[in-house]
Amino acid sequence: MQHCVYLIDSDTAIQEMLGRILNGAGWQYEGYDSFSQFYRHHPQLNDLSGCLLFDVHYPGDNALLPLAAWRARGLTLPVVIISRHASIRLCRQAFRGGAFDFLLKPLDPALVLEAVAGALAYHRQGVEQRQKHRDLRHKLARLTPREQQVLAQIMRGQASKEIARTLILSPRTVEAHRASIFDKLEVNSVAKLLTRYAAIYLRSPGVQDVI
């Protein structure tokens, strides 16, 4: 997927300057005069890849409101805020709203490149992490209901004999389920199972009903 830097700023001079800087660095770039113009071009926010820069002083009561609304609609892009001035209150609002970085006008080209490079790297890592989690959830979904029960006990630290007593199974049956779980989840030890799956497993739907 091609990464793109999206800029929202009503100042055409800023758009032209950033366009030259970003294109010169080899990044794809799109400039927009307003939030509404940007949204008309990209109504599916979760399909975007890259990063977003916008002027926090765009006319309106609170220019950070679109950021909160877009997050709710699935925006995963890291956001770099541009401002004519900085205050502790504004910075806190920006970072609480999920901003990745905060740049002051007049813009320093070197700082712009540094912020954008960091934001793009952060986005790539996020995409890779979300793909990894999807893969792990897919593997967990392959387990049978009984294997899910055995897995829940393994996650709680029980040994095979304890699991057998808890689930009223023979130790041999538990070992068979355990081997199947390890095979489906592509691990060869409890340590690897916990390292790879504990966090994503505990967030999976229905887990509380199992454990």
C-alpha positions as a printed NumPy array, in Angstrom:
array([[  0.   ,   0.   ,   0.   ],
       [  1.328,   3.428,  -0.974],
       [  1.826,   5.735,   2.006],
       [  0.629,   9.317,   1.583],
       [  1.003,  12.514,   3.587],
       [ -2.342,  14.35 ,   3.836],
       [ -2.291,  18.057,   4.721],
       [ -5.289,  20.169,   5.731],
       [ -4.428,  23.882,   5.773],
       [ -6.293,  26.826,   4.255],
       [ -2.981,  28.613,   3.615],
       [ -2.033,  27.82 ,  -0.007],
       [  1.526,  29.017,   0.566],
       [  1.944,  26.407,   3.316],
       [  0.474,  23.745,   1.048],
       [  2.897,  24.626,  -1.747],
       [  5.908,  24.705,   0.579],
       [  5.076,  21.386,   2.213],
       [  4.325,  19.863,  -1.159],
       [  7.828,  20.709,  -2.358],
       [  9.422,  19.437,   0.86 ],
       [  7.489,  16.17 ,   0.972],
       [  7.694,  15.389,  -2.732],
       [ 11.408,  16.157,  -2.586],
       [ 11.749,  13.512,   0.125],
       [ 10.01 ,  11.001,  -2.139],
       [  6.658,  10.914,  -0.33 ],
       [  3.272,  11.073,  -1.974],
       [  1.383,  14.197,  -0.911],
       [ -2.178,  15.542,  -1.   ],
       [ -3.219,  19.032,   0.146],
       [ -6.73 ,  20.136,   1.173],
       [ -8.179,  23.531,   2.07 ],
       [-10.657,  22.237,   4.65 ],
       [-11.726,  19.228,   6.7  ],
       [-14.876,  18.84 ,   4.614],
       [-12.863,  18.777,   1.372],
       [-10.571,  16.106,   2.795],
       [-13.507,  14.01 ,   3.985],
       [-15.289,  14.255,   0.619],
       [-12.218,  12.728,  -1.011],
       [-11.678,  10.107,   1.725],
       [-14.963,   9.088,   3.391],
       [-13.495,   5.653,   4.261],
       [-10.937,   6.807,   6.809],
       [ -9.818,   3.325,   7.813],
       [ -8.576,   2.688,   4.246],
       [ -5.924,   5.414,   4.428],
       [ -2.225,   4.748,   4.825],
       [  0.397,   7.316,   5.782],
       [ -0.045,  10.301,   8.095],
       [ -2.18 ,  13.417,   8.455],
       [ -1.056,  17.005,   9.105],
       [ -3.534,  19.754,   9.873],
       [ -3.594,  23.325,  11.085],
       [ -5.239,  23.357,  14.5  ],
       [ -6.319,  26.962,  13.928],
       [ -8.6  ,  26.139,  11.023],
       [-11.756,  28.282,  11.53 ],
       [-14.139,  26.73 ,  14.042],
       [-14.828,  26.558,  17.757],
       [-12.54 ,  23.605,  18.265],
       [-10.392,  22.368,  15.4  ],
       [ -9.522,  19.222,  17.363],
       [-13.121,  17.992,  17.192],
       [-12.695,  16.485,  13.693],
       [ -9.779,  14.435,  15.015],
       [-11.93 ,  12.91 ,  17.768],
       [-14.769,  12.281,  15.304],
       [-12.457,  10.659,  12.76 ],
       [-10.908,   8.421,  15.419],
       [-14.429,   7.232,  16.222],
       [-14.952,   6.477,  12.518],
       [-11.845,   4.324,  12.297],
       [ -9.008,   6.721,  11.463],
       [ -5.715,   5.023,  12.342],
       [ -3.348,   7.527,  10.739],
       [ -0.872,   9.251,  13.06 ],
       [ -1.642,  12.967,  13.167],
       [  0.836,  15.848,  13.241],
       [ -0.698,  19.074,  14.506],
       [  0.431,  22.416,  13.035],
       [ -0.065,  25.592,  15.094],
       [  0.828,  29.287,  14.979],
       [  1.446,  29.219,  18.72 ],
       [  1.637,  26.676,  21.508],
       [  0.166,  26.615,  24.985],
       [  0.174,  23.884,  27.596],
       [ -3.603,  23.577,  27.259],
       [ -3.504,  23.235,  23.483],
       [ -0.662,  20.719,  23.569],
       [ -2.444,  18.637,  26.206],
       [ -5.642,  18.66 ,  24.135],
       [ -3.734,  17.613,  21.034],
       [ -1.868,  14.726,  22.627],
       [ -4.891,  13.546,  24.603],
       [ -6.711,  13.483,  21.269],
       [ -4.069,  11.132,  19.902],
       [ -1.734,  13.532,  18.082],
       [  1.638,  12.049,  17.175],
       [  3.573,  15.34 ,  17.066],
       [  3.118,  19.086,  17.308],
       [  4.829,  21.599,  14.974],
       [  4.938,  25.37 ,  15.191],
       [  4.712,  27.863,  12.334],
       [  6.81 ,  29.093,  10.656],
       [  7.607,  25.497,   9.821],
       [ 11.172,  24.258,   9.916],
       [ 11.621,  21.898,   6.913],
       [ 13.989,  19.657,   8.877],
       [ 11.474,  19.269,  11.709],
       [  8.683,  18.597,   9.22 ],
       [ 10.696,  15.804,   7.615],
       [ 11.592,  14.365,  11.025],
       [  7.972,  14.418,  12.221],
       [  6.602,  12.899,   9.012],
       [  9.278,  10.182,   8.908],
       [  8.477,   9.279,  12.505],
       [  4.73 ,   9.274,  11.87 ],
       [  5.05 ,   7.064,   8.774],
       [  7.269,   4.6  ,  10.653],
       [  4.775,   4.552,  13.531],
       [  1.921,   3.881,  11.117],
       [  3.788,   1.005,   9.44 ],
       [  4.428,  -0.561,  12.832],
       [  0.758,  -0.201,  13.707],
       [ -0.324,  -1.842,  10.44 ],
       [  2.065,  -4.74 ,  11.047],
       [  0.872,  -5.13 ,  14.635],
       [ -2.805,  -5.142,  13.624],
       [ -2.063,  -7.749,  10.939],
       [ -0.229,  -9.866,  13.494],
       [ -3.19 ,  -9.654,  15.868],
       [ -5.594, -10.637,  13.07 ],
       [ -3.434, -13.675,  12.328],
       [ -3.364, -14.669,  15.997],
       [ -7.142, -14.274,  16.344],
       [ -7.619, -16.389,  13.212],
       [ -5.516, -19.178,  14.718],
       [ -7.398, -18.995,  18.028],
       [-10.693, -19.279,  16.143],
       [ -9.556, -22.655,  14.753],
       [ -9.676, -24.26 ,  18.227],
       [-12.612, -26.488,  19.122],
       [-14.786, -25.606,  22.156],
       [-13.017, -28.279,  24.232],
       [ -9.61 , -26.994,  23.137],
       [-10.705, -23.513,  24.171],
       [-11.496, -24.886,  27.64 ],
       [ -8.107, -26.595,  27.897],
       [ -6.366, -23.461,  26.636],
       [ -8.136, -21.369,  29.297],
       [ -6.707, -23.609,  32.017],
       [ -3.232, -23.487,  30.478],
       [ -3.471, -19.698,  30.482],
       [ -4.318, -19.901,  34.202],
       [ -1.106, -21.834,  34.829],
       [ -2.555, -25.286,  35.373],
       [ -0.548, -28.412,  34.562],
       [ -2.105, -31.255,  32.563],
       [ -3.105, -33.281,  35.65 ],
       [ -4.799, -30.235,  37.166],
       [ -6.611, -29.551,  33.904],
       [ -7.776, -33.164,  33.808],
       [ -9.288, -32.839,  37.306],
       [-10.861, -29.446,  36.526],
       [-12.488, -30.559,  33.26 ],
       [-13.124, -34.158,  34.404],
       [-11.   , -35.628,  31.615],
       [ -8.294, -38.253,  31.497],
       [ -4.715, -36.957,  31.518],
       [ -4.157, -38.629,  28.145],
       [ -7.118, -36.738,  26.649],
       [ -5.782, -33.469,  28.021],
       [ -2.375, -34.178,  26.495],
       [ -4.028, -34.876,  23.137],
       [ -5.905, -31.555,  23.293],
       [ -2.742, -29.789,  24.401],
       [ -0.799, -31.187,  21.43 ],
       [ -3.573, -30.122,  19.058],
       [ -3.612, -26.614,  20.549],
       [  0.151, -26.264,  20.158],
       [ -0.072, -27.484,  16.569],
       [ -2.89 , -25.098,  15.585],
       [ -1.285, -22.123,  17.313],
       [  2.161, -23.014,  15.955],
       [  4.005, -23.038,  19.282],
       [  6.083, -25.733,  20.985],
       [  6.04 , -24.623,  24.612],
       [  3.82 , -22.973,  27.199],
       [  6.275, -20.08 ,  27.391],
       [  5.879, -19.321,  23.667],
       [  2.117, -19.776,  23.947],
       [  1.902, -17.171,  26.704],
       [  4.326, -14.779,  25.009],
       [  2.464, -14.783,  21.692],
       [ -1.146, -15.236,  22.713],
       [ -1.87 , -14.149,  26.285],
       [ -2.639, -10.477,  25.559],
       [ -4.69 , -11.059,  22.415],
       [ -6.436, -14.11 ,  23.929],
       [ -7.658, -12.205,  26.979],
       [ -9.183,  -9.53 ,  24.705],
       [-10.956, -12.058,  22.49 ],
       [-14.788, -12.142,  22.54 ],
       [-16.222, -14.845,  24.789],
       [-13.045, -15.513,  26.728],
       [-14.581, -14.456,  30.033],
       [-17.279, -17.071,  29.486],
       [-14.589, -19.738,  29.102],
       [-12.312, -18.77 ,  31.983]])
